[in-house]
Amino acid sequence: MSADDRDDEDLDQEDMLDEAEEATSDEDGISDEGGEEGSPPEVSRKIRRRRRRTRPRSKTIAMKRLTREELRVGAAMYPPVDIPRPTTRAECREEMRPCPWVACKHHLYLVINPETGSIKINFPDLEPWELQHTCALDVAERGGITLEEVGEIMNLTRERIRQVEVRGLLKLKMGSPSPDELGAELLAGKKIEIN
């Protein structure tokens, strides 16, 4: 039994328990809105329920596990194309949407790990032309959006998006100079100009 099957069973059991609780509370004369008529609920059942995943999880294809025959068949099915791709963001902005360039590092359909060569397909149930958003740069230009919206676009959970955000901010912080270092560089530059 896979982890997904166990998660589905856990969710089914939780749903059955919630339905049983609702049935007993209705029999006792207690409504979902609260203990008495007109009073607010103590804890809403809608808040406690977890939402079921609506979209299948992403799938990863490890290049190490593919046989030579599978690699040969894949290369025969998808030969290299000599159509010129956009090279700048300005050229890309003028291209048609949904973006046909799935191999682009900003495309949301799949991610290729440069170290291992593994391919992660973010939307295994859709084809690239069925995606509503295909370019991460287009999404970034929209401006600030919530973690929930980013999770929907990337087929990830809100929590995973938050973790990626924290890691990215930490990398930016580690790579940028501190204010003291900036001040020292400015002073060194002024000394050179004065001399």
TORVEX-821253 format. One record per atom (N, C-alpha, C): residue number from 1; residue in one letter; atom name; x, y, z. Coordinates in pm, whole numbers. Last residue first. Example, Ala and Ser with C-alpha at 12.3 -4.5 7.8 and 13.67 -1.06 7.14 Angstrom:
<rs>
    n  res  atom      c1      c2      c3
    2    S     N    1285    -225     708
    2    S    CA    1367    -106     714
    2    S     C    1290       3     787
    1    A     N    1319    -569     780
    1    A    CA    1230    -450     780
    1    A     C    1320    -330     780
</rs>
This chain:
<rs>
    n  res  atom      c1      c2      c3
  195    N     N    4249    6093    -293
  195    N    CA    4394    6090    -319
  195    N     C    4421    6122    -458
  194    I     N    3970    6086    -324
  194    I    CA    4034    6201    -259
  194    I     C    4182    6207    -292
  193    E     N    3919    5837    -441
  193    E    CA    3886    5959    -515
  193    E     C    3956    6081    -457
  192    I     N    4001    5668    -237
  192    I    CA    4068    5661    -366
  192    I     C    4043    5789    -445
  191    K     N    3819    5735     -43
  191    K    CA    3961    5758     -18
  191    K     C    4038    5757    -148
  190    K     N    3580    5645    -158
  190    K    CA    3600    5788    -140
  190    K     C    3747    5821    -116
  189    G     N    3619    5366    -150
  189    G    CA    3603    5432    -278
  189    G     C    3626    5582    -268
  188    A     N    3621    5324     124
  188    A    CA    3741    5291      46
  188    A     C    3736    5359     -91
  187    L     N    3356    5395     182
  187    L    CA    3468    5473     236
  187    L     C    3595    5446     159
  186    L     N    3222    5189      46
  186    L    CA    3200    5328       8
  186    L     C    3313    5417      57
  185    E     N    3314    4964     184
  185    E    CA    3343    4978      41
  185    E     C    3326    5122      -5
  184    A     N    3209    5018     437
  184    A    CA    3354    5009     421
  184    A     C    3393    5025     274
  183    G     N    2934    5001     380
  183    G    CA    2992    5127     427
  183    G     C    3142    5129     409
  182    L     N    2913    4731     314
  182    L    CA    2881    4833     214
  182    L     C    2943    4967     251
  181    E     N    2976    4615     558
  181    E    CA    3064    4592     443
  181    E     C    3038    4694     334
  180    D     N    2757    4704     707
  180    D    CA    2893    4743     746
  180    D     C    2990    4726     630
  179    P     N    2539    4576     581
  179    P    CA    2551    4722     574
  179    P     C    2691    4772     613
  178    S     N    2671    4282     409
  178    S    CA    2607    4347     523
  178    S     C    2620    4499     508
  177    P     N    2603    4160      76
  177    P    CA    2692    4213     179
  177    P     C    2613    4281     291
  176    S     N    2421    3856      -2
  176    S    CA    2436    4002     -11
  176    S     C    2526    4052     101
  175    G     N    2402    3585      50
  175    G    CA    2480    3628     -64
  175    G     C    2503    3778     -72
  174    M     N    2234    3561     268
  174    M    CA    2372    3511     280
  174    M     C    2460    3563     166
  173    K     N    1996    3663     162
  173    K    CA    2059    3730     275
  173    K     C    2206    3689     287
  172    L     N    1937    3475     -34
  172    L    CA    1961    3615     -71
  172    L     C    2036    3689      39
  171    K     N    1902    3249     128
  171    K    CA    2010    3251      29
  171    K     C    2042    3393     -15
  170    L     N    1675    3334     271
  170    L    CA    1800    3306     342
  170    L     C    1918    3308     247
  169    L     N    1487    3347      66
  169    L    CA    1524    3470     137
  169    L     C    1654    3452     213
  168    G     N    1476    3072       0
  168    G    CA    1522    3170     -98
  168    G     C    1564    3300     -31
  167    R     N    1373    2960     238
  167    R    CA    1505    2920     189
  167    R     C    1561    3021      89
  166    V     N    1122    3088     246
  166    V    CA    1218    3109     354
  166    V     C    1359    3073     308
  165    E     N    1008    2983       8
  165    E    CA    1025    3127      25
  165    E     C    1130    3157     132
  164    V     N     995    2713      68
  164    V    CA    1080    2756     -44
  164    V     C    1108    2906     -32
  163    Q     N     808    2723     278
  163    Q    CA     942    2673     302
  163    Q     C    1039    2718     192
  162    R     N     580    2818     142
  162    R    CA     638    2898     251
  162    R     C     781    2854     278
  161    I     N     534    2602     -27
  161    I    CA     567    2732     -87
  161    I     C     632    2822      19
  160    R     N     464    2412     162
  160    R    CA     586    2392      84
  160    R     C     629    2523      18
  159    E     N     222    2523     257
  159    E    CA     336    2507     348
  159    E     C     466    2490     271
  158    R     N      55    2503      36
  158    R    CA      86    2635      90
  158    R     C     211    2628     178
  157    T     N     173    2253    -196
  157    T    CA      94    2299     -83
  157    T     C     140    2437     -40
  156    L     N     169    2275    -556
  156    L    CA     234    2246    -429
  156    L     C     143    2295    -318
  155    N     N     119    2363    -817
  155    N    CA      74    2231    -776
  155    N     C     151    2183    -652
  154    M     N     166    2627    -882
  154    M    CA     281    2535    -885
  154    M     C     244    2390    -852
  153    I     N     -84    2749    -852
  153    I    CA     -13    2764    -979
  153    I     C      97    2658    -993
  152    E     N    -146    2685    -586
  152    E    CA    -234    2639    -695
  152    E     C    -160    2642    -828
  151    G     N      65    2820    -455
  151    G    CA      51    2675    -443
  151    G     C     -36    2616    -552
  150    V     N       1    3083    -515
  150    V    CA     125    3027    -569
  150    V     C     120    2875    -564
  149    E     N    -235    3101    -365
  149    E    CA    -240    3117    -511
  149    E     C    -114    3060    -576
  148    E     N    -134    3062    -105
  148    E    CA    -236    2971    -159
  148    E     C    -239    2978    -311
  147    L     N      30    3280     -70
  147    L    CA      91    3148     -75
  147    L     C      -5    3046    -134
  146    T     N     -80    3553    -286
  146    T    CA     -76    3478    -162
  146    T     C      -8    3341    -182
  145    I     N     121    3787    -469
  145    I    CA       5    3699    -457
  145    I     C      25    3612    -333
  144    G     N     251    4082    -606
  144    G    CA     235    3998    -488
  144    G     C     107    3916    -490
  143    G     N     283    4060    -968
  143    G    CA     296    4125    -838
  143    G     C     271    4027    -727
  142    R     N     299    3970   -1225
  142    R    CA     166    4005   -1174
  142    R     C     174    4079   -1041
  141    E     N     557    3888   -1267
  141    E    CA     522    4024   -1309
  141    E     C     384    4067   -1260
  140    A     N     545    3621   -1186
  140    A    CA     620    3717   -1104
  140    A     C     584    3861   -1139
  139    V     N     404    3509   -1400
  139    V    CA     343    3509   -1266
  139    V     C     412    3612   -1177
  138    D     N     594    3540   -1601
  138    D    CA     463    3605   -1613
  138    D     C     394    3615   -1478
  137    L     N     795    3375   -1499
  137    L    CA     821    3519   -1511
  137    L     C     691    3597   -1529
  136    A     N     691    3122   -1520
  136    A    CA     712    3177   -1385
  136    A     C     737    3327   -1391
  135    C     N     445    3032   -1748
  135    C    CA     575    3096   -1731
  135    C     C     585    3158   -1592
  134    T     N     188    2927   -1756
  134    T    CA     298    2843   -1802
  134    T     C     435    2903   -1774
  133    H     N    -134    2892   -1632
  133    H    CA     -10    2970   -1621
  133    H     C     104    2880   -1662
  132    Q     N    -310    2692   -1718
  132    Q    CA    -354    2831   -1718
  132    Q     C    -234    2925   -1714
  131    L     N    -240    2418   -1936
  131    L    CA    -210    2495   -1816
  131    L     C    -261    2638   -1828
  130    E     N    -264    2284   -2171
  130    E    CA    -385    2295   -2090
  130    E     C    -364    2378   -1963
  129    W     N     -21    2254   -2290
  129    W    CA    -109    2356   -2348
  129    W     C    -239    2371   -2270
  128    P     N      93    2035   -2146
  128    P    CA     146    2172   -2130
  128    P     C      53    2281   -2183
  127    E     N    -171    1836   -2001
  127    E    CA     -73    1858   -2107
  127    E     C     -25    2003   -2095
  126    L     N    -221    1689   -1675
  126    L    CA    -247    1788   -1780
  126    L     C    -138    1786   -1885
  125    D     N    -138    1521   -1476
  125    D    CA    -272    1497   -1532
  125    D     C    -306    1592   -1645
  124    P     N     106    1604   -1381
  124    P    CA     101    1481   -1459
  124    P     C     -34    1453   -1524
  123    F     N     255    1874   -1333
  123    F    CA     113    1851   -1361
  123    F     C      99    1724   -1444
  122    N     N     532    1863   -1294
  122    N    CA     447    1925   -1192
  122    N     C     299    1894   -1210
  121    I     N     770    1632   -1329
  121    I    CA     653    1681   -1400
  121    I     C     554    1732   -1297
  120    K     N    1106    1645   -1313
  120    K    CA     989    1647   -1226
  120    K     C     875    1710   -1305
  119    I     N    1377    1454   -1409
  119    I    CA    1272    1542   -1458
  119    I     C    1153    1531   -1364
  118    S     N    1730    1444   -1344
  118    S    CA    1593    1395   -1323
  118    S     C    1492    1501   -1366
  117    G     N    1988    1527   -1357
  117    G    CA    1919    1508   -1484
  117    G     C    1777    1458   -1468
  116    T     N    2138    1594   -1137
  116    T    CA    2106    1452   -1158
  116    T     C    2042    1425   -1293
  115    E     N    2188    1874   -1174
  115    E    CA    2290    1785   -1118
  115    E     C    2263    1639   -1153
  114    P     N    1962    2003   -1277
  114    P    CA    2087    2005   -1355
  114    P     C    2192    1908   -1303
  113    N     N    1644    1882   -1299
  113    N    CA    1752    1899   -1203
  113    N     C    1884    1895   -1279
  112    I     N    1383    2043   -1451
  112    I    CA    1493    1951   -1475
  112    I     C    1604    1982   -1376
  111    V     N    1036    2057   -1426
  111    V    CA    1162    2108   -1372
  111    V     C    1268    2002   -1396
  110    L     N     739    2151   -1613
  110    L    CA     836    2056   -1559
  110    L     C     961    2127   -1511
  109    Y     N     559    2369   -1628
  109    Y    CA     513    2231   -1650
  109    Y     C     610    2129   -1591
  108    L     N     654    2627   -1611
  108    L    CA     599    2567   -1491
  108    L     C     558    2420   -1508
  107    H     N     959    2760   -1732
  107    H    CA     831    2697   -1762
  107    H     C     783    2621   -1640
  106    H     N    1211    2854   -1693
  106    H    CA    1104    2928   -1627
  106    H     C     966    2868   -1652
  105    K     N    1382    2706   -1850
  105    K    CA    1394    2691   -1704
  105    K     C    1285    2765   -1627
  104    C     N    1230    2537   -2124
  104    C    CA    1277    2663   -2065
  104    C     C    1280    2649   -1912
  103    A     N    1103    2316   -2226
  103    A    CA    1240    2297   -2177
  103    A     C    1298    2424   -2113
  102    V     N     864    2411   -2329
  102    V    CA     860    2337   -2202
  102    V     C     999    2320   -2143
  101    W     N     753    2641   -2504
  101    W    CA     891    2603   -2474
  101    W     C     902    2537   -2337
  100    P     N     501    2743   -2549
  100    P    CA     532    2610   -2605
  100    P     C     669    2558   -2565
   99    C     N     288    2903   -2320
   99    C    CA     424    2897   -2374
   99    C     C     455    2757   -2425
   98    P     N     -52    2959   -2415
   98    P    CA      48    2906   -2324
   98    P     C     181    2885   -2395
   97    R     N      85    3243   -2576
   97    R    CA      58    3175   -2450
   97    R     C     -54    3076   -2472
   96    M     N     347    3352   -2798
   96    M    CA     210    3310   -2770
   96    M     C     202    3241   -2634
   95    E     N     580    3623   -2722
   95    E    CA     544    3488   -2769
   95    E     C     401    3455   -2733
   94    E     N     648    3856   -2598
   94    E    CA     570    3868   -2721
   94    E     C     525    3731   -2776
   93    R     N     808    3772   -2392
   93    R    CA     683    3839   -2359
   93    R     C     590    3847   -2479
   92    C     N    1037    3688   -2525
   92    C    CA     948    3589   -2464
   92    C     C     811    3648   -2434
   91    E     N    1159    3926   -2591
   91    E    CA    1114    3837   -2698
   91    E     C    1011    3736   -2645
   90    A     N    1212    4018   -2331
   90    A    CA    1130    4099   -2422
   90    A     C    1075    4013   -2536
   89    R     N    1386    3825   -2231
   89    R    CA    1252    3836   -2173
   89    R     C    1160    3917   -2264
   88    T     N    1559    3652   -2498
   88    T    CA    1546    3756   -2396
   88    T     C    1403    3759   -2344
   87    T     N    1535    3446   -2677
   87    T    CA    1655    3449   -2594
   87    T     C    1648    3554   -2485
   86    P     N    1301    3212   -2809
   86    P    CA    1330    3347   -2762
   86    P     C    1450    3343   -2667
   85    R     N    1432    2970   -3049
   85    R    CA    1362    3004   -2924
   85    R     C    1390    3148   -2887
   84    P     N    1394    2856   -3378
   84    P    CA    1461    2950   -3286
   84    P     C    1373    2985   -3167
   83    I     N    1381    2511   -3435
   83    I    CA    1304    2635   -3436
   83    I     C    1369    2731   -3338
   82    D     N    1483    2253   -3464
   82    D    CA    1569    2368   -3494
   82    D     C    1491    2498   -3506
   81    V     N    1449    1995   -3226
   81    V    CA    1382    2086   -3319
   81    V     C    1472    2208   -3339
   80    P     N    1529    1647   -3175
   80    P    CA    1557    1790   -3154
   80    P     C    1494    1876   -3263
   79    P     N    1249    1412   -3148
   79    P    CA    1380    1454   -3202
   79    P     C    1402    1604   -3176
   78    Y     N    1082    1218   -2972
   78    Y    CA    1095    1363   -2964
   78    Y     C    1232    1406   -3015
   77    M     N    1104     946   -3032
   77    M    CA     972    1009   -3030
   77    M     C     980    1161   -3035
   76    A     N    1376     897   -3006
   76    A    CA    1313     878   -3137
   76    A     C    1177     947   -3144
   75    A     N    1414     942   -2735
   75    A    CA    1485    1027   -2831
   75    A     C    1424    1016   -2970
   74    G     N    1254     734   -2633
   74    G    CA    1221     873   -2604
   74    G     C    1287     969   -2701
   73    V     N    1396     510   -2724
   73    V    CA    1258     532   -2770
   73    V     C    1218     678   -2747
   72    R     N    1636     546   -2579
   72    R    CA    1637     544   -2726
   72    R     C    1498     573   -2783
   71    L     N    1547     526   -2314
   71    L    CA    1609     651   -2359
   71    L     C    1609     659   -2512
   70    E     N    1457     260   -2318
   70    E    CA    1361     368   -2291
   70    E     C    1417     503   -2336
   69    E     N    1703     132   -2365
   69    E    CA    1594     119   -2462
   69    E     C    1492     230   -2443
   68    R     N    1846     185   -2135
   68    R    CA    1894     240   -2263
   68    R     C    1784     237   -2369
   67    T     N    1616     268   -1868
   67    T    CA    1702     176   -1943
   67    T     C    1746     243   -2073
   66    L     N    1619     487   -1590
   66    L    CA    1571     455   -1725
   66    L     C    1668     362   -1794
   65    R     N    1735     556   -1353
   65    R    CA    1652     436   -1354
   65    R     C    1597     400   -1491
   64    K     N    1866     792   -1391
   64    K    CA    1945     674   -1357
   64    K     C    1865     546   -1372
   63    M     N    1667     981   -1420
   63    M    CA    1737     937   -1541
   63    M     C    1819     811   -1514
   62    A     N    1356     966   -1271
   62    A    CA    1501     963   -1245
   62    A     C    1571     906   -1368
   61    I     N    1089    1162   -1275
   61    I    CA    1149    1058   -1358
   61    I     C    1300    1066   -1336
   60    T     N     828    1235   -1055
   60    T    CA     969    1254   -1088
   60    T     C    1019    1134   -1166
   59    K     N     519    1405   -1048
   59    K    CA     591    1280   -1066
   59    K     C     734    1311   -1109
   58    S     N     294    1570    -818
   58    S    CA     391    1571    -927
   58    S     C     466    1438    -931
   57    R     N     -37    1446    -741
   57    R    CA      96    1496    -706
   57    R     C     188    1491    -826
   56    P     N    -351    1549    -887
   56    P    CA    -249    1448    -854
   56    P     C    -115    1512    -824
   55    R     N    -573    1775    -722
   55    R    CA    -489    1747    -837
   55    R     C    -385    1640    -797
   54    T     N    -702    1808    -485
   54    T    CA    -783    1802    -606
   54    T     C    -702    1759    -728
   53    R     N    -688    1671    -169
   53    R    CA    -608    1716    -283
   53    R     C    -692    1701    -409
   52    R     N    -934    1782      59
   52    R    CA    -874    1677     -20
   52    R     C    -793    1737    -133
   51    R     N    -894    1977     349
   51    R    CA    -938    1965     210
   51    R     C    -863    1853     142
   50    R     N    -996    1892     674
   50    R    CA    -889    1912     577
   50    R     C    -945    1896     438
   49    R     N   -1195    2056     913
   49    R    CA   -1183    1961     803
   49    R     C   -1067    1995     712
   48    R     N   -1206    2271    1089
   48    R    CA   -1130    2153    1126
   48    R     C   -1108    2057    1009
   47    I     N   -1375    2454     969
   47    I    CA   -1236    2490     989
   47    I     C   -1151    2366    1015
   46    K     N   -1619    2328     977
   46    K    CA   -1562    2358     846
   46    K     C   -1414    2393     859
   45    R     N   -1690    2321    1237
   45    R    CA   -1644    2196    1178
   45    R     C   -1578    2221    1042
   44    S     N   -1594    2580    1458
   44    S    CA   -1663    2541    1336
   44    S     C   -1605    2412    1281
   43    V     N   -1644    2597    1793
   43    V    CA   -1543    2566    1692
   43    V     C   -1616    2515    1569
   42    E     N   -1878    2733    1889
   42    E    CA   -1753    2727    1965
   42    E     C   -1636    2702    1871
   41    P     N   -2082    2965    1700
   41    P    CA   -2030    2831    1726
   41    P     C   -1901    2838    1807
   40    P     N   -2291    3216    1861
   40    P    CA   -2187    3175    1764
   40    P     C   -2133    3036    1799
   39    S     N   -2647    3186    1905
   39    S    CA   -2514    3202    1961
   39    S     C   -2410    3155    1859
   38    G     N   -2896    3129    1785
   38    G    CA   -2844    3265    1777
   38    G     C   -2704    3283    1835
   37    E     N   -2975    2862    1999
   37    E    CA   -3021    2945    1888
   37    E     C   -2956    3083    1896
   36    E     N   -2674    2699    2113
   36    E    CA   -2810    2749    2132
   36    E     C   -2846    2833    2011
   35    G     N   -2433    2614    2000
   35    G    CA   -2500    2531    2099
   35    G     C   -2644    2572    2118
   34    G     N   -2415    2663    1641
   34    G    CA   -2382    2693    1779
   34    G     C   -2462    2605    1872
   33    E     N   -2440    2569    1384
   33    E    CA   -2415    2711    1403
   33    E     C   -2382    2746    1547
   32    D     N   -2510    2308    1383
   32    D    CA   -2371    2339    1353
   32    D     C   -2338    2485    1382
   31    S     N   -2729    2247    1667
   31    S    CA   -2702    2278    1527
   31    S     C   -2554    2306    1509
   30    I     N   -2855    2000    1861
   30    I    CA   -2750    2101    1855
   30    I     C   -2719    2125    1708
   29    G     N   -3024    1789    1886
   29    G    CA   -3085    1921    1875
   29    G     C   -2983    2033    1873
   28    D     N   -2923    1539    1876
   28    D    CA   -2932    1600    2008
   28    D     C   -2997    1737    2004
   27    E     N   -2915    1496    1602
   27    E    CA   -3012    1421    1682
   27    E     C   -3030    1483    1819
   26    D     N   -2704    1660    1532
   26    D    CA   -2838    1693    1481
   26    D     C   -2946    1620    1562
   25    S     N   -2495    1526    1654
   25    S    CA   -2527    1661    1702
   25    S     C   -2666    1703    1652
   24    T     N   -2493    1288    1510
   24    T    CA   -2527    1284    1653
   24    T     C   -2562    1422    1704
   23    A     N   -2424    1386    1255
   23    A    CA   -2550    1315    1272
   23    A     C   -2590    1311    1420
   22    E     N   -2173    1497    1302
   22    E    CA   -2282    1584    1258
   22    E     C   -2417    1516    1281
   21    E     N   -2029    1267    1369
   21    E    CA   -2045    1374    1468
   21    E     C   -2161    1465    1431
   20    A     N   -2044    1130    1125
   20    A    CA   -2105    1070    1243
   20    A     C   -2128    1175    1351
   19    E     N   -1898    1304     965
   19    E    CA   -2039    1281     934
   19    E     C   -2111    1221    1053
   18    D     N   -1647    1280    1091
   18    D    CA   -1715    1410    1089
   18    D     C   -1864    1393    1061
   17    L     N   -1594    1009    1037
   17    L    CA   -1607    1055    1175
   17    L     C   -1680    1188    1182
   16    M     N   -1579    1016     758
   16    M    CA   -1684     934     821
   16    M     C   -1704     977     966
   15    D     N   -1356    1183     728
   15    D    CA   -1486    1225     675
   15    D     C   -1600    1148     740
   14    E     N   -1159    1021     844
   14    E    CA   -1192    1150     905
   14    E     C   -1327    1200     857
   13    Q     N   -1160     810     660
   13    Q    CA   -1198     783     799
   13    Q     C   -1236     913     869
   12    D     N   -1069     946     434
   12    D    CA   -1201     883     432
   12    D     C   -1249     856     573
   11    L     N    -813    1018     523
   11    L    CA    -911    1124     494
   11    L     C   -1052    1066     492
   10    D     N    -699     765     545
   10    D    CA    -709     850     663
   10    D     C    -813     958     642
    9    E     N    -711     682     275
    9    E    CA    -787     609     377
    9    E     C    -805     693     502
    8    D     N    -540     870     160
    8    D    CA    -680     868     119
    8    D     C    -766     795     221
    7    D     N    -301     797     288
    7    D    CA    -356     931     310
    7    D     C    -503     935     273
    6    R     N    -269     539     182
    6    R    CA    -289     555     325
    6    R     C    -349     691     357
    5    D     N    -229     603     -86
    5    D    CA    -346     522     -49
    5    D     C    -375     537     100
    4    D     N      12     743     -65
    4    D    CA    -108     814    -113
    4    D     C    -234     739     -74
    3    A     N     188     546      15
    3    A    CA     158     654     110
    3    A     C      33     729      67
    2    S     N      65     218     -91
    2    S    CA     147     337    -101
    2    S     C     104     442       1
    1    M     N      86    -119       0
    1    M    CA       0       0       0
    1    M     C      89     124       0
</rs>
